[in-house]
Amino acid sequence: MKVLLTGSTGYIGRRLKHRLIQDENIDLRLLVRDKKSISSKIIEKVEVFEGDTFHKESLEKALKDVDIAFYLIHSLNRKDYKNLDKISAQNFLDMAISSGVKKVIYLGGLGVKNEHTSEHLLSRLETGEILSSSDKIQTIWIRAGVIIGSGSTSFEIIRNLTEKLPIMTTPKWVNTKAQPIAVDDVLSYLY
Ligand SMILES: NC(=O)c1ccc[n+]([C@@H]2O[C@H](COP(=O)([O-])OP(=O)(O)OC[C@H]3O[C@@H](n4cnc5c(N)ncnc54)[C@H](OP(=O)(O)O)[C@@H]3O)[C@@H](O)[C@H]2O)c1
């Protein structure tokens, strides 16, 4: 089975990559924006394609002959991320369909659309909606809230605050109910 992993330099993708490499039945291919970000040890074990979800030609090459494609991407560090994430997801869906990919697996945020939904979460929901919008391909959309694990941004913020401040005046949103999940459990759901 040929599997394409996107976001393999990211928090979740990096960990998933190590799991997928262990499986002898998987031919792993990575789509990265900069090949230099992948260690020579990993390059020996996988196929590495350089590309970007905003460049359809690079997606076309990376998705060729792929059975399952993981979408672990966001543009949150860019100003216009809401719009960019829509374009990125649509490009990925279109190229996955035209390349005959059987399944796309996406990990997004946990929550529903209402007047309290943050811009960030809305964007993650829109990405999931786009990736799930066609009956020509199967999309598995997994949603996670705060991921507990060393290196996870949301977890590190909580750790930093609680380790540095003996007492805290907290904003109202600390009363928001969250469903945290351990990073190992997220990985088990993904693969
Ligand atoms: N981390 C969490 O706590 C958490 C919680 C809930 C849900 N999630 C979901 O999990 C998914 C992955 O999140 P993460 O925390 O692992 O993200 P991350 O650490 O920020 O990594 C993002 C990855 O996406 C790649 N990327 C960004 N734009 C790209 C593009 N246009 N084309 C190709 N690659 C691109 C980056 O590659 P470069 O190395 O080139 O920048 C990087 O590998 C997201 O959908 C997120 O919503 C994460």
Ligand as a Chemical Component Dictionary entry (heavy atoms), coordinates in Angstrom:
data_LIG
# 
_chem_comp.id                   LIG 
_chem_comp.type                 NON-POLYMER 
_chem_comp.pdbx_formal_charge   0 
_chem_comp.three_letter_code    LIG 
# 
loop_
_chem_comp_atom.comp_id 
_chem_comp_atom.atom_id 
_chem_comp_atom.alt_atom_id 
_chem_comp_atom.type_symbol 
_chem_comp_atom.charge 
_chem_comp_atom.model_Cartn_x 
_chem_comp_atom.model_Cartn_y 
_chem_comp_atom.model_Cartn_z 
_chem_comp_atom.pdbx_ordinal 
LIG N1  N1  N 0  -1.002 20.096 17.574 1  
LIG C1  C1  C 0  -2.188 20.112 18.174 2  
LIG O1  O1  O 0  -2.290 20.336 19.395 3  
LIG C2  C2  C 0  -3.442 19.790 17.376 4  
LIG C3  C3  C 0  -4.666 19.678 18.067 5  
LIG C4  C4  C 0  -5.810 19.348 17.322 6  
LIG C5  C5  C 0  -5.751 19.158 15.952 7  
LIG N2  N2  N 1  -4.546 19.293 15.322 8  
LIG C6  C6  C 0  -4.539 19.140 13.855 9  
LIG O2  O2  O 0  -3.485 18.303 13.425 10 
LIG C7  C7  C 0  -3.058 18.728 12.137 11 
LIG C8  C8  C 0  -1.541 18.855 12.157 12 
LIG O3  O3  O 0  -1.199 19.826 13.116 13 
LIG P1  P1  P 0  0.280  19.990 13.742 14 
LIG O4  O4  O 0  0.124  20.577 15.094 15 
LIG O5  O5  O -1 1.033  18.714 13.565 16 
LIG O6  O6  O 0  0.854  21.122 12.766 17 
LIG P2  P2  P 0  2.340  21.733 12.693 18 
LIG O7  O7  O 0  3.216  21.145 13.736 19 
LIG O8  O8  O 0  2.195  23.214 12.689 20 
LIG O9  O9  O 0  2.834  21.249 11.264 21 
LIG C9  C9  C 0  2.232  21.716 10.071 22 
LIG C10 C10 C 0  2.828  20.961 8.901  23 
LIG O10 O10 O 0  2.186  21.358 7.703  24 
LIG C11 C11 C 0  3.185  21.579 6.714  25 
LIG N3  N3  N 0  2.632  22.550 5.767  26 
LIG C12 C12 C 0  2.058  23.736 6.042  27 
LIG N4  N4  N 0  1.598  24.314 4.925  28 
LIG C13 C13 C 0  1.884  23.462 3.910  29 
LIG C14 C14 C 0  1.656  23.497 2.510  30 
LIG N5  N5  N 0  1.006  24.518 1.926  31 
LIG N6  N6  N 0  2.087  22.455 1.742  32 
LIG C15 C15 C 0  2.731  21.406 2.311  33 
LIG N7  N7  N 0  2.983  21.316 3.650  34 
LIG C16 C16 C 0  2.566  22.337 4.428  35 
LIG C17 C17 C 0  4.388  22.111 7.500  36 
LIG O11 O11 O 0  5.547  21.933 6.730  37 
LIG P3  P3  P 0  6.854  22.878 6.824  38 
LIG O12 O12 O 0  7.857  22.105 7.650  39 
LIG O13 O13 O 0  7.288  23.052 5.437  40 
LIG O14 O14 O 0  6.429  24.164 7.483  41 
LIG C18 C18 C 0  4.330  21.186 8.720  42 
LIG O15 O15 O 0  4.921  19.939 8.430  43 
LIG C19 C19 C 0  -3.759 20.053 11.815 44 
LIG O16 O16 O 0  -4.808 19.828 10.915 45 
LIG C20 C20 C 0  -4.295 20.495 13.178 46 
LIG O17 O17 O 0  -5.499 21.230 13.078 47 
LIG C21 C21 C 0  -3.393 19.598 15.980 48 
# 
loop_
_chem_comp_bond.comp_id 
_chem_comp_bond.atom_id_1 
_chem_comp_bond.atom_id_2 
_chem_comp_bond.value_order 
_chem_comp_bond.pdbx_ordinal 
LIG N1  C1  SING 1  
LIG C1  O1  DOUB 2  
LIG C1  C2  SING 3  
LIG C2  C3  SING 4  
LIG C2  C21 DOUB 5  
LIG C3  C4  DOUB 6  
LIG C4  C5  SING 7  
LIG C5  N2  DOUB 8  
LIG N2  C6  SING 9  
LIG N2  C21 SING 10 
LIG C6  O2  SING 11 
LIG C6  C20 SING 12 
LIG O2  C7  SING 13 
LIG C7  C8  SING 14 
LIG C7  C19 SING 15 
LIG C8  O3  SING 16 
LIG O3  P1  SING 17 
LIG P1  O4  DOUB 18 
LIG P1  O5  SING 19 
LIG P1  O6  SING 20 
LIG O6  P2  SING 21 
LIG P2  O7  DOUB 22 
LIG P2  O8  SING 23 
LIG P2  O9  SING 24 
LIG O9  C9  SING 25 
LIG C9  C10 SING 26 
LIG C10 O10 SING 27 
LIG C10 C18 SING 28 
LIG O10 C11 SING 29 
LIG C11 N3  SING 30 
LIG C11 C17 SING 31 
LIG N3  C12 SING 32 
LIG N3  C16 SING 33 
LIG C12 N4  DOUB 34 
LIG N4  C13 SING 35 
LIG C13 C14 SING 36 
LIG C13 C16 DOUB 37 
LIG C14 N5  SING 38 
LIG C14 N6  DOUB 39 
LIG N6  C15 SING 40 
LIG C15 N7  DOUB 41 
LIG N7  C16 SING 42 
LIG C17 O11 SING 43 
LIG C17 C18 SING 44 
LIG O11 P3  SING 45 
LIG P3  O12 DOUB 46 
LIG P3  O13 SING 47 
LIG P3  O14 SING 48 
LIG C18 O15 SING 49 
LIG C19 O16 SING 50 
LIG C19 C20 SING 51 
LIG C20 O17 SING 52 
# 
